[in-house]
Amino acid sequence: MSNRAVLEVIALDEQDAVAAQTGGADRLELVTDMAADGLTPSTATFTAIRRAVDIPLRVMLRLADGFAAGNPEELDALVARTADLRAAGADEFVLGFLTADGEPDLVAVERLVAVLDGARWTFHRAIDRAADRDGLRKRLADLPGLDTYLTAGAAGGVDDGLPVLEAEAARAGEPGYEPQILVGGGLRLDHLPRLRAAGLTAFHIGGAARPRGWAAPVSPDAVRTWREVLDTP
């Protein structure tokens, strides 16, 4: 079995997607509106990117900034958008919602998972705002398709979350801890030695793939640097 680390890169459009794949990304997280921490792209954008690259795409499911699913009408709209994306061929997703008291919003998550119909998905950084990380993992453990948690270990980012990431990596395989940890949120190259030593093997970058700023496109050279560091024994 390959020990190659997974490198996931945020992509907004075809240009980003091609640059990320050229640089060595293994997977893309497809979003729009990075100022709102990533919202659901249009079906047309997904289709164009799917034609442009041949690596896996995980499509963000969120219509507004924050980690609330919204009112019933807003959740209905997201379910409909999800169904459209699924019909267009999207087969991997990113989602995650909390209630006002920091508990997992099982109503919203379960409605979306039903539409995903077995597709694989990531529970994103909502876990870093949860009232009880361990409890959240255990309450979501039996949902079909959940194979990844995108997390920095803390709301403030990887700098603050390193001890939590190490502790959760050590619990791999326990109930609720079977999904892969995908480290992202203020991730830097200098974090990698400690994270790799803890056994973590999947990493997510957004701004780090855009050295000229968030408004700039993905740089294949920046992605290539991450790929080379991850591939160095």
Order of alpha helices (4+ residues) and beta strands (2+ residues): beta-alpha-beta-alpha-beta-alpha-beta-alpha-beta-alpha-beta-alpha-beta-alpha-beta-alpha
